[in-house]
Amino acid sequence: MRQPKKTTQAWLRRAKPEHSLEPDATNALAELVADRELSCQALDRDGYGRIIARCFANDQDIGAALVDAGLAWAFRRYSDDYAPQEAAAKAAGIGIWEADNQAPVDCRDDRWNRAAAAFPRAGCPIKGNIASNGERIYHTPWSPAYSRTKITEGKGERWFCDEAEAVSAGWRAARWR
């Protein structure tokens, strides 16, 4: 349910720039959790070992509430549980559904596919560069520094096919937040 800071997504750039949905989602989340008992139920782990969970404020499902309000997408990679709320918000044309949009995961997949087709190691668009202090940092196609990052293989820089490969080789993700 995390939204990017900068985007080309039309839903985040409404007719009036001051009407960005990012503060709406942030404020709604703050209201949902304020002065409430919070709990999370672990459901699974993703490919990087991170916990996939459903979280509650008192007994209210936080994810369901945000999706129902049109402030988040149902992330179907792990569950279809929020699909009914997403369908209702879309039918009502509220929040992210006020305009045509693309879910962040699909936007990242599109960036990945375009980048993977354009680079020397087929299907491997992650750039692993070495900083001036020797730190090994990888950049995914959606990283803000991606287009500025140049790879010089002669200096030990390289291409990776996925983040797990980069991490296992001792590289860390770029930080931009």
Secondary structure, DSSP 8 states (H G I E B T S, - for coil): ----SS---GGGS-SSGGG-HHHHHHHHHHHHHTTS-EEEEEEEE-TTS-EEEEEEETTEEHHHHHHHTTSS---TTT--TTHHHHHHHHHHT-GGGGS----HHHHHHHHHHHHHHHSSSTT--EEEEE-TTS-EEEE-TTSTTTTT----GGGT-EEESSHHHHHHTT-EE----
